[in-house]
Amino acid sequence: TQLLEQSPQFLSIQEGENLTVYCNSSSVFSSLQWYRQEPGEGPVLLVTVVTGGEVKKLKRLTFQFGDARKDSSLHITAAQPGDTGLYLCAGSYGNKLVFGAGTILRVKS
Amino acid sequence: EAQVTQNPRYLITVTGKKLTVTCSQNMNHEYMSWYRQDPGLGLRQIYYSMNVEVTDKGDVPEGYKVSRKEKRNFPLILESPSPNQTSLYFCASSHRGEKLFFGSGTQLSVL
């Protein structure tokens, strides 16, 4: 079974701070996705990265795929309370998508 | 509106009483999948289906059954539920394994 480890598990920060969430594996993935989940809802896709070394930006969010396609990071600049939620990374291999355990982010105003 | 619809949202049942959680999507997606979400374990895949009449086991299939008789529907069946199947369940669909669309979840408690 492919494993994806996310860190940190929990993150509580003040509005305006920067943060980075990491997603690591010993396995190579064909692509990696980041999802955000709010309480009472299903995860919603934020981005998919496919190429090793790829960097994608979504407003204040920056996603990076490692050169070897084994790891990824999500960086949020100037976090806002609306960024609060569970962030999940998911690696794709074959017909399967394996999820990390998630990072719970709380941004206090 | 494009969506994945799961029912029910909440379900409390007793050990051994058969239940079905329904899932329907209106996007004509070939791929559908069921996940369970438990604290600290993330989302784990139970079963998935690449198309009608094609299903396969995920990482945690024990105690579950699925069927894919129509493209839009992918019900999850628990023939004899046990307390360790208490969890939050999500159905998802996608077009050829691309972006996954998730339902809003079913919180199941087995007493």
Interface residues (C-beta under 8 A of the other chain):
Chain A: T1 L4 Q6 Q9 Q33 Y35 G40 E41 G42 P43 V44 L45 T48 L88 A90 S92 N95 K96 L97 V98 F99 G100 A101 G102
Chain B: V4 S33 Y35 G40 L41 G42 L43 R44 Q45 Y48 M50 D56 G58 D59 F90 A92 G97 E98 K99 L100 F102 G103 S104 G105
